[in-house]
Amino acid sequence: MEDIPKGKTVVTLEGPALPKEQAPRKMPVSDTHNMNCEDTFVNHNEDPNLKLVDTKITITVEKTFVSTKKIVKGAELTMNYEEFARGKKFLF
């Protein structure tokens, strides 16, 4: 809806960590658990315009993403899924 400058917080995802069977197709937080958060429409890109900058784990998991470059109005939001997989293969 508007241009996003570099370095701006764009999205914070929050939700409980649940076994993958209880939260299929959600954001992985380990080999056995996914974060049950609101679905987002952020796609994978190896040159993403969002970067994970903070993860807080209390009763829930919270992941905050900021823009890595200026994002023009209407552009697709992207992140590198490798930030979560850490070289492992995850089945969402």
N, C-alpha and C positions, 0 to 999 in steps of 0.2 A: 504494500500500500504506500510505501515511501522508501526513499533511498536510506541505506544503513551505512553509517561511517565505519571505517576500520576500528576495531577495538571495542565496539559496543556490545553489551550483553544482549543476545538475541533470544535465547530460550533457556529455561531451566526446566528439566524434566524431573519429576518426583514420583516415587511410588515404592511400595514394599518389595523386597526381594522374595520371590516365591520359587518353588521348584519349577523347572521348565515345563513339566506336565500341567501345572496349574496356570502358567502364564506363557503359553506357546506364542511364538511370533512376536515376542516383546524384546526389549533391549537386554542383551546378556550382561551379567555382572560376574559370572564365574562359569566353570564347566557345567555346573548343576543347577544354577539359578538365573532367572531373568528378573529384570525390574519391571513390575507391572505398572506402567505409566500410560498416560494418554497417548494414543497414536499420534505420530507426527508424520509430516510429509517431507522429510529430509532424506535425500538420496545419497548414495555413495559416490565419491569422486576422489581420485588420488591427488588432486589439487583442489581441496575443498575450500569453501568460503566461510566455514565455521570450524572452530577448534574447541575441544573440551579443555576447560581451564580449571575446573574445580569439581571435586566429588566429595560429598559429605555422606557419611553413613551413621545414622542413629537408629531409630526404629524404622525409618525409611531410607531409601537411597536418593540422593539429589545430585544431578549432574548439570552443570552450567556451561553453556557454549557462548563464545563471543565470535564476532566476525574477524576474519583474518585479512580481509581486504574490503574495499568499498563494494557494497552490493547495490546495484541499481534497482529501482522500483520494478517489480515484475520478474526479477531474476530468480532462478531456482536456488533454494537453500541446499547446501551439500555438506557432508561431513565424511571423514575417512573412517570407515567401519573398522579398520585395523586398530584404531585407538581402543576399541573394546576387546577385540579378539586377541591382541598381543601374539599374533602368529598362529593362533589356534583356529580351527574351523568350527563355526557355530551353526547349528541348524535352528533357525528362528521358528 
